[in-house]
Amino acid sequence: MTERGSERSDANATYVFAVCWKPDPSAFLGLPGVTDEAPVTILPLERLTAIVQTVRAGDFTDEAWQARLSDQREVERYARAHHDVVTAAAACCPTVPVPMATVYHGEQRARDALTKEVDRFHAALERIAHHAEWGVKVYAPSSPPDESIHSAAPSGRHRPAPGAGLAYLDRKRGVQERRERKLQEALQAAESVDSEVGLLAAASRRLRPHGAQLSGDPRTQILNATYLVADHRADELAGLTISLSERTGLQIELSGPWVPYSFVGEV
């Protein structure tokens, strides 16, 4: 949806944050958006409304955006600004976020392009209206260190008894087998968590579990999923995750409510 090109640095373009049903324009007062040179405002479409801001086209050429992607702080600044506007819209009406840095060469070009997708936007809005996205992360129970393997380890100070080395290897193999069995049990329990939460949700998505190297969390994440849940069932969801944690012994983290980015489809 994004139009890029070699626009003059002083030419204006239209940055689109989201498409909504009947937003309250006052919800965006004081929000900086992605630039401090123009206010965040609304752009009426046929039966929808886009949340937009006038920006300099030169700031969103391919070259400018590629250069920005190499600056993590700058990317984070744009991401926060984009998300703040989307969140403000979602707080007052059903909202479909559009990808960050969606830019058109003027309001009319934006209106024409978005209107062509009006059926897809309506379908997405009907799907997420009065729903929110919730995240569920499940971690395997931590296991205490198995001391039996140390007590069976051959000592370097004394001549080992006959068969001590084999006994040590058997103990070590047993410890590994117990760890693998516990992990399999935890994975099966995590599947039951996903199934039960899924019954409460309107839709769900499984995501790749975060490894310790990426998250910095030493715990073993065995389920990373997101669910689209009706607003009136939020308390039920919180109670269910507590009950599942007590029943399975798993560490379950519930996060949300979030703008349902994961359930708007390709827009």
N, C-alpha and C positions, 0 to 999 in steps of 0.2 A: 504494500500500500504506500510505501514511502517513495516520494519522488525526490531524486537527487539530481544534481547537475552542476554545471559551472556557472551558477548564478552570480550576479554582481554582489559584492560584499555589502552594499547598502540596500539591496532589494529585500522586500519583506516576503515571508513565507508563513504558513499556518501550521503550527504544531498541534497535533491532536492527542489528548490524554485518554479520552474515554467516550463511549456512546451510551446514552441513558434514556430513561423514560421520565420526562417531566421533572428535571432537577430544580432545586431552589437556587436561583442565582446568588443569593446572599451567602450560600455555603462556601463560596470561593473568595469572598472579600478578604483581603489581607494575605492571601496565599501568594508567595512569590512566583510559583511555577518555575520554569527553567531559565527565565531571564527577568531582570528587574526593569526592563524597558517598556513593558506593556502588561496590562492586567490579564489574569485568567478570566475568560468570559465564555458565553455559550454561543453555539452556532445552530440555529434551528434547521432541522432537516424535514422531510415530509411528515413522518410520524414520530420522529426521534429527535434527540438533541445531542450534539457533540460538545464536549468541553475542550476549548481550544485556547491558544495564545499566539499572538503575533511575535515572530522571532526573525532574526536576520538570516536570510537564506545562506549567506556566506558561512555561517556557523555550522551549517548542516550539509555541506558538500561532502562527497565521498572522502576527499582528502582530509577535511577538517574532522570528520567523525572517526576516521581511522586513526588519526593522530591522537584523538581524545581517548580512544580505547586503550592506548598504551599508558595512560595516566590513571592509575587506580583511584586516586582521590577524586579526580574530576568525574570519572564514571560513577562513583558512589554519590557524588553531589547531584548529578543528573537523575540517578535512580531514586534517591530520596525525594527530590522535588517532584518527579513524576508520580511516585507512590503517594505522596501527601495529597495531591490533587485527586487521584483516583479514590483514595480513602474518604476524602471529604464528599465526593459525589456518591459513593456507595452508602455513606451514612444517611443520605436523605432520599435515595431512590435506587431501584435496580440499575446496576451499572456494569457494562462490559468494558474492561480495560483494553486498550489497544497497546501494541508493543511500544516500548520506549523509542523515542526518536522517529515517530511517524510524522512526516512533514510533507506538506503539499505547497505548490507554488500559488498560494492565495486561497481565500475563503471559497471562491466559486469552484476551484479545482477540488478542494476538499469536499465541498457539498456534493459535487457530481460523483466523485469516487465513492463516498460513503453511502450515498443514496442507492447506488447500484447494488450494495450489499445489504439493503434494508431487510430482506427476508432472513438472512443469516443472523443479523443483529437481533431481530425480533425472536427468532428461535432460541438464541442464547439467553436473551433477557427472560423469556418465559421459563427457561430451565433453571435459572439461578434466582429468580425473584423470591424474596422472603427466605432465602437460604444463605448460609455462610460456609466457608471452607474451614475445616478443622484438621490439624495434623496429629497423628498418633505415632509415637516412636516407642519401640519395645526393646528392652535390653535383657540379655541373658543374666540369670542370677550369678553373682560372683562366687567363685569356689574358694574355700580356704586352702592354703597350701597343704599338700599331702605329705605328712612327715614320714610315712612308712618307707618311702623311697630313700630317704636320707639314712634311716636306721639300718637299711639293708645294703648301703653302699660299702664297697670294699674299702678297708682302711689301709692307708699307706704305711702305717707304723708297724703293723704286725702282719705276719704271713697269713693270708686268708685261708679259712677252712675249706676243705674240698667241697666244691659245688657252690661256694659263695657267689662267684661271678654269675653263674646261671640263675641263682635265686634273685640276684640284683636285677638282671635283665627281665626276669619274669615280673618282678615288682614294678619295674619301670613300664613294661608293656601294659600291666594292669591299670596303672594310673592313667595312661593314655586312653585306654579303652573306656574307663569310667568318665573321663572328660568328654570323649566323643559321644558317649551314651547320654550324658546330661545335656550336651548341646542339641542332640537330636530331639530329646524330650522338650527342650525349650523351644525349638523350631516348630514342633507340632503344636505346642501351646500357643505360640504366636499366630499360627494359622487359625486357631480357634478364636483368638482375639479379633483377627481381621474379619472372620466370618460373622461374629456376633455384632461387631460395630457396623459391618456392611449391611446387616439386616435393618439397622436403624437409619442408615443413610439413603439418600436418593441416588447417589453415585459415589464411586471410589476410584482411586488410582494407587497402584503400588509404585514406589520410587526405589531407587537403588539405596540400600543401607549405607550410612556414612561410616567409613573406616576411621580408626583411631588417628591415623596420620593426617586425615583431612580435618576432622572435627576437634582433635586434641583431647577427646574424651577417651579415657582408657577402657571404658565399658564396651562390651561387644553388642553392637546394635544388630538385632535380628529381624526387625520389621520397621519400615519407614513408609507410611501410607498417609494418604490425605482423603478426606471424605466431605461430600456435599451434604449438609445436614440442615433440615428445616429449622428456622429460628425458634419455633415453639418446642423443639425437642432438645435444645441445648442443655438444659438441666438433666434430662434423661441420659444424654451422652456422658456428661461428667460423672453421674452416678454409676453408669455402666463400666466406665474405665476403672473406677475405684474398686468395684466389685470384681472385675476381671483380674486386677492386680492381686487382690486378696486370695482369689480362688486359684490362680495359677502360680503365684510366687514370683511373677515377672515384674520387673520395673517398667511401668507404663507412663509415658509422658504425653499429656494432652495439651495442645496449643491451639489458640484461636480465640474468638472468631476472626477470620481473615476475609478479605475480598476474594471471591472465588476465581482467582486467576487460572487454576488448573481445570476449570470446568466450562470455560467459555468457548472452547474449540479454537479453530484457526480463524482469526478475524483480522 
